[in-house]
Structure formats: structure tokens, C-alpha cells
């Protein structure tokens, strides 16, 4: 394939992803500004302060997380950036928030994909929302006890304050969207390079024996690796197809999708959360360890159930 064709594919994929996101980002941006103007964000922060306080986060982060769960990470980041204009957050706080966003995001789409592949909707939502909160709680304890990451976070693409005239606000918003386009272009290009150089294939070889080690069948390894590296949404069609095939049992599909629910799109999403000042300790190493522990516990619990009970409550 020549360079011209490569660039064309990159820009087509970037454009498709970008315009899909813009349909979400523009309404979210407008809503955030309206809510901020009328003080609604402060009210939401006060309402959620007790809950978010359990994981060491300010109440307004509840709105960031809620937006992330309903839309996607980009939508949540946009809300976070708006809040960061007038607030300063520590690396610990951003890391905890980032980890919760990484586990629980785009739930209407991704939970539906898991449901089509055979996993009960109630379980997927419970695993990801409750799992995200528990992981945030654990990280907060670790960071507090060992006094870690108390320095102010640095946001790579944090916007500047501008004069609150309509024209300036409009130009500033357009600049945000252009930056987001550049970020997506960079991510798509990076994924292309990783694929062409064989980096993703090498990563797959590393992950495959690890999946088998924790008790998952080698037949489930390919679809799990796709979800972990490329994301549930990107590999959704293949995941559903493989999960319904006779090569993958219901239990393997269930465990595979559970693992992917906790850890997926490890390249793109990790870069996004790093860009707002989170620590790689939590969002990569910490999340990997948490995922392994949860999956091992889940495997032990599932193995204690009869096949009839398992299929009745956990899979379709």
C-alpha cells in the first residue's frame, strides 16, 4: 500500500470518528456552559459531594463521571476541562477520576454490545460502575496513606481563559474542537504505526499466555485481546460474532467480556487520561492489577455455580 493511500485511510478514519464525537461534544459543551452559568454544576457537586468524597474527589467530579458513563471519555474530558478553568486538582485526584472514567464509560453502547454477545445487562453495568467506584476507593486509600501524587496536575491541552464575549467564546470553542481533531488524528496515526510495525501483534503474544494463566480458555484469547487493545466499540462486531461461535463457550465469552469491561482500549484511552495529568501508576499498572484480581475472584465464584444457575442469571 502506497503512502498516499495510507494517509487517505488515516484521514477517513479520523474524520469518521471525529464527526461521530462532535455530535456528542457540541451538545455537551453547550449544556455544561448553561449549567455553569445558572450554578447547576455547583448544585450537582453539593448533591454528589458525599458520594465522591468516599473516593477522595470533589463533588463536581460526579458530573464529569456521569457524563463519561452516558457519552464517552471525550465527553467527560470536555466537562473536566471546563471545570479546570477555575479549579486546580492534584495528580492523585485526576488519577482516581481517570481510572473511574476508564472502567465506566460509554455504557449505553458498550453494555449493549456485551448484551448482544450474551452477557446480562445488569451484570455488565454492575461490574463496571461498582468496579470503577471500588477501584477509586482503593486508590484513594493508597494515595492518602502513602501521601502520593499531591502535586498539581498538568493538563497538556488545557484551554486558556478568554474574554466572555460571544465571538471570543465561539472562537475558543472552535479551537477546542480543532485540538480534539488533532488528538484523534494522532491516535489513529499511532494505531496505524503500531499495527504496521507489528507492535500490537507482539502485545497480543504477551497477553495471550497471561489470559490462559488466570484461567481463561485459549479460544477466548483472540476476542479478549481485540477488545483490550482496540476497544469494545471498535471490535464489537467481531466480538459478538466470535462469542456466538461454537469455538467459544458461554463461560469463556462471559469472562472475556468481563475482562474487557474493566480493561479495554489500553492504548488510546490511556493516552487520553494521561493528557489531563493523571499518573501512569494508577491508570495502567494499578488498573491492570485490579482487573486481574477481580477476574480471578470472578472465575472462582462462577466455578462454584451450577451451569443452570450461571446461564439463568449471568448469560443469555
C-alpha positions as CSV (number, residue, x, y, z in Angstrom):
1,X,0.0,0.0,0.0
2,X,1.5,3.4,-1.0
3,X,1.8,6.4,1.3
4,X,-1.0,8.3,-0.4
5,X,-3.4,5.5,0.3
6,X,-2.2,5.2,3.9
7,X,-2.8,8.9,4.5
8,X,-6.2,8.7,2.9
9,X,-7.2,5.8,5.2
10,X,-6.0,7.7,8.3
11,X,-7.9,10.9,7.5
12,X,-11.1,8.9,6.6
13,X,-11.0,7.0,9.9
14,X,-10.1,10.2,11.8
15,X,-13.0,12.1,10.1
16,X,-15.5,9.4,10.8
17,X,-14.5,9.2,14.5
18,X,-14.3,12.9,14.9
19,X,-17.8,13.7,13.4
20,X,-19.3,11.0,15.5
21,X,-17.8,12.5,18.6
22,X,-18.7,16.1,17.6
23,X,-22.4,15.1,17.6
24,X,-21.9,14.4,21.3
25,X,-19.3,17.0,22.2
26,X,-21.1,20.1,20.9
27,X,-24.3,19.5,22.9
28,X,-22.3,18.5,26.0
29,X,-20.3,21.8,25.7
30,X,-23.4,23.9,25.4
31,X,-25.1,22.1,28.3
32,X,-22.0,22.5,30.5
33,X,-21.9,26.2,29.8
34,X,-25.6,26.6,30.6
35,X,-25.3,24.6,33.8
36,X,-22.3,26.5,34.8
37,X,-24.0,29.9,34.1
38,X,-27.0,29.0,36.3
39,X,-24.9,27.4,39.0
40,X,-26.3,23.9,38.4
41,X,-22.8,22.3,38.4
42,X,-22.3,23.6,42.0
43,X,-25.7,22.1,43.0
44,X,-24.8,18.8,41.4
45,X,-21.4,18.9,43.2
46,X,-23.1,19.5,46.5
47,X,-25.6,16.7,45.9
48,X,-22.8,14.2,45.0
49,X,-20.1,15.5,47.3
50,X,-20.7,12.8,49.9
51,X,-20.5,10.1,47.4
52,X,-17.5,11.4,45.5
53,X,-15.9,12.2,48.8
54,X,-15.7,8.5,49.5
55,X,-13.1,8.2,46.8
56,X,-11.3,11.5,47.7
57,X,-12.8,13.6,44.9
58,X,-14.6,16.9,44.9
59,X,-18.4,16.8,44.3
60,X,-18.3,18.4,40.8
61,X,-16.3,15.3,39.6
62,X,-19.6,13.4,39.8
63,X,-20.9,15.4,36.8
64,X,-17.7,14.5,34.9
65,X,-18.1,10.8,35.6
66,X,-21.8,10.8,34.9
67,X,-21.1,12.5,31.5
68,X,-18.4,9.9,30.8
69,X,-20.7,7.0,31.6
70,X,-23.5,8.2,29.4
71,X,-21.5,9.6,26.5
72,X,-17.8,8.7,26.3
73,X,-14.4,9.6,27.6
74,X,-14.2,12.6,25.3
75,X,-17.4,14.0,26.6
76,X,-16.2,13.6,30.2
77,X,-12.9,15.2,29.4
78,X,-14.7,18.2,27.9
79,X,-16.6,18.7,31.2
80,X,-13.4,18.2,33.1
81,X,-11.6,20.9,31.1
82,X,-14.4,23.3,31.6
83,X,-14.1,22.8,35.4
84,X,-10.3,23.1,35.3
85,X,-10.6,26.7,34.1
86,X,-11.5,27.8,37.6
87,X,-10.2,24.9,39.7
88,X,-6.9,23.2,40.4
89,X,-6.7,19.5,41.0
90,X,-4.0,17.2,42.3
91,X,-2.4,14.4,40.3
92,X,-4.0,11.9,42.8
93,X,-7.5,13.3,42.2
94,X,-7.1,13.3,38.4
95,X,-5.7,9.8,38.5
96,X,-8.6,8.5,40.6
97,X,-11.1,10.2,38.4
98,X,-9.3,9.0,35.3
99,X,-9.3,5.4,36.5
100,X,-13.1,5.5,37.2
101,X,-13.6,7.0,33.7
102,X,-11.5,4.3,32.1
103,X,-13.6,1.5,33.7
104,X,-17.1,3.0,33.4
105,X,-17.7,4.9,30.1
106,X,-19.9,4.8,27.0
107,X,-22.1,2.3,28.9
108,X,-25.2,2.6,26.7
109,X,-23.1,1.4,23.7
110,X,-20.6,-1.0,25.3
111,X,-23.1,-2.6,27.7
112,X,-25.4,-3.2,24.7
113,X,-22.5,-4.9,22.8
114,X,-21.8,-7.2,25.8
115,X,-25.5,-7.9,26.0
116,X,-25.7,-8.9,22.3
117,X,-22.7,-11.2,22.9
118,X,-24.6,-12.9,25.7
119,X,-23.8,-11.2,29.0
120,X,-26.7,-10.0,31.1
121,X,-27.1,-6.2,31.1
122,X,-27.4,-6.0,34.8
123,X,-24.1,-7.7,35.4
124,X,-22.2,-5.5,32.9
125,X,-23.5,-2.3,34.4
126,X,-22.9,-3.5,38.0
127,X,-19.4,-4.7,37.2
128,X,-18.3,-1.5,35.5
129,X,-20.0,1.1,37.7
130,X,-19.4,-0.6,41.0
131,X,-15.9,-1.8,39.9
132,X,-14.9,1.7,39.0
133,X,-16.1,3.1,42.3
134,X,-14.3,0.3,44.3
135,X,-11.1,0.9,42.4
136,X,-11.3,4.6,43.0
137,X,-11.9,3.9,46.7
138,X,-8.8,1.7,46.9
139,X,-6.6,4.2,45.1
140,X,-7.7,7.0,47.4
141,X,-6.7,4.9,50.4
142,X,-3.3,4.1,48.9
143,X,-2.6,7.7,47.8
144,X,-3.7,9.0,51.2
145,X,-1.8,6.5,53.4
146,X,1.5,6.9,51.4
147,X,1.0,10.6,50.7
148,X,1.4,10.1,46.9
149,X,0.8,12.5,44.0
150,X,-0.2,15.6,45.9
151,X,1.3,17.9,43.4
152,X,-1.0,19.9,41.0
153,X,-1.8,18.0,37.8
154,X,-0.7,19.5,34.5
155,X,-3.1,19.3,31.6
156,X,-1.4,19.1,28.2
157,X,-4.3,20.7,26.3
158,X,-5.9,22.9,29.0
159,X,-7.7,25.9,27.4
160,X,-6.9,29.4,28.4
161,X,-9.4,31.9,29.9
162,X,-10.8,34.3,27.3
163,X,-12.9,37.4,27.3
164,X,-16.6,36.3,27.8
165,X,-17.8,37.9,24.6
166,X,-19.9,35.8,22.2
167,X,-17.3,35.9,19.4
168,X,-14.4,35.0,21.7
169,X,-16.4,32.1,23.2
170,X,-17.2,30.9,19.7
171,X,-13.6,31.1,18.5
172,X,-12.4,29.4,21.7
173,X,-14.8,26.5,21.2
174,X,-13.7,26.1,17.6
175,X,-10.1,25.9,18.8
176,X,-11.0,23.2,21.3
177,X,-12.6,21.1,18.6
178,X,-9.6,21.6,16.3
179,X,-7.3,20.4,19.1
180,X,-9.6,17.4,19.7
181,X,-9.3,16.6,15.9
182,X,-5.5,16.7,16.1
183,X,-5.6,14.4,19.1
184,X,-7.8,11.9,17.3
185,X,-5.6,12.2,14.2
186,X,-2.5,11.5,16.3
187,X,-4.2,8.5,18.0
188,X,-5.3,7.0,14.7
189,X,-1.9,7.5,13.2
190,X,-0.2,5.9,16.2
191,X,-2.5,2.9,16.0
192,X,-1.7,2.6,12.3
193,X,2.0,2.7,13.0
194,X,1.7,0.1,15.8
195,X,-0.2,-2.2,13.5
196,X,2.2,-1.8,10.6
197,X,5.3,-2.3,12.8
198,X,3.9,-5.4,14.4
199,X,3.8,-3.8,17.9
200,X,0.2,-4.8,18.5
201,X,0.9,-8.4,17.4
202,X,3.8,-8.6,19.9
203,X,1.5,-7.2,22.6
204,X,-1.0,-9.9,21.7
205,X,1.6,-12.6,22.2
206,X,2.4,-11.2,25.6
207,X,-1.2,-11.0,26.7
208,X,-2.3,-14.5,25.4
209,X,-0.4,-16.6,27.9
210,X,-1.4,-14.2,30.7
211,X,-5.1,-14.7,29.9
212,X,-4.6,-18.5,29.9
213,X,-2.7,-18.3,33.2
214,X,-5.7,-16.7,35.1
215,X,-8.0,-19.4,33.9
216,X,-9.4,-18.3,30.6
217,X,-9.5,-20.6,27.6
218,X,-7.1,-20.0,24.8
219,X,-10.1,-19.9,22.5
220,X,-11.3,-16.7,24.2
221,X,-7.9,-15.1,24.0
222,X,-8.3,-13.6,20.4
223,X,-11.5,-11.7,21.1
224,X,-10.2,-10.6,24.5
225,X,-7.1,-9.2,23.0
226,X,-9.0,-7.3,20.4
227,X,-11.1,-5.6,23.0
228,X,-8.2,-4.9,25.3
229,X,-6.1,-3.3,22.6
230,X,-8.6,-1.8,20.1
231,X,-11.7,-1.2,22.4
232,X,-15.1,-2.8,22.8
233,X,-16.8,-0.5,20.4
234,X,-14.2,-0.9,17.6
235,X,-14.1,-4.6,17.8
236,X,-17.8,-5.0,18.7
237,X,-18.9,-6.8,15.5
238,X,-16.1,-9.4,15.7
239,X,-16.6,-9.8,19.5
240,X,-20.3,-10.6,19.0
241,X,-19.6,-13.0,16.1
242,X,-16.8,-14.9,18.0
243,X,-18.8,-15.0,21.2
244,X,-21.7,-16.7,19.5
245,X,-19.5,-19.2,17.7
246,X,-19.1,-22.8,18.9
247,X,-15.4,-22.2,19.5
248,X,-16.1,-20.0,22.5
249,X,-18.2,-21.3,25.4
250,X,-20.7,-19.1,27.2
251,X,-18.4,-19.0,30.2
252,X,-15.4,-18.0,28.2
253,X,-17.4,-15.3,26.4
254,X,-18.7,-14.1,29.8
255,X,-15.2,-13.9,31.3
256,X,-13.7,-12.4,28.2
257,X,-16.3,-9.6,28.1
258,X,-16.0,-9.1,31.9
259,X,-12.2,-8.6,31.5
260,X,-12.7,-6.3,28.6
261,X,-15.2,-4.3,30.6
262,X,-12.6,-3.5,33.2
263,X,-9.7,-3.1,30.8
264,X,-10.0,-2.2,27.1
265,X,-8.6,0.2,24.5
266,X,-5.5,0.3,26.6
267,X,-3.5,2.4,24.1
268,X,-6.0,5.2,23.1
269,X,-7.8,5.6,26.4
270,X,-4.6,5.6,28.4
271,X,-3.1,8.4,26.3
272,X,-6.3,10.4,26.7
273,X,-6.3,10.2,30.5
274,X,-2.5,10.8,30.7
275,X,-3.1,14.1,28.7
276,X,-5.1,15.6,31.6
277,X,-2.3,15.0,34.2
278,X,-3.1,11.5,35.6
279,X,-0.3,9.2,36.9
280,X,0.5,6.1,34.8
281,X,0.9,4.2,38.1
282,X,-2.9,4.2,38.6
283,X,-4.3,4.2,35.1
284,X,-2.0,1.4,33.7
285,X,-0.3,-0.6,36.4
286,X,-2.9,-0.2,39.1
287,X,-5.8,-0.9,36.8
288,X,-4.1,-4.0,35.4
289,X,-3.6,-5.4,38.9
290,X,-7.1,-4.6,39.9
291,X,-8.5,-6.2,36.8
292,X,-6.6,-9.4,37.3
293,X,-7.7,-9.7,41.0
294,X,-11.4,-9.1,40.0
295,X,-11.3,-11.6,37.2
296,X,-9.6,-14.3,39.4
297,X,-12.3,-13.8,42.1
298,X,-15.0,-13.8,39.4
299,X,-13.6,-17.1,38.0
300,X,-13.6,-18.7,41.4
301,X,-17.2,-17.6,42.1
302,X,-18.5,-18.7,38.7
303,X,-16.9,-22.1,39.1
304,X,-18.9,-22.6,42.3
305,X,-22.2,-22.2,40.4
306,X,-24.0,-24.9,38.6
307,X,-24.3,-24.4,34.8
308,X,-28.0,-23.9,35.1
309,X,-27.7,-21.1,37.7
310,X,-24.9,-19.5,35.7
311,X,-26.9,-19.4,32.5
312,X,-30.0,-18.3,34.2
313,X,-28.6,-15.2,35.9
314,X,-25.4,-14.2,34.0
315,X,-25.8,-15.1,30.3
316,X,-28.5,-15.2,27.7
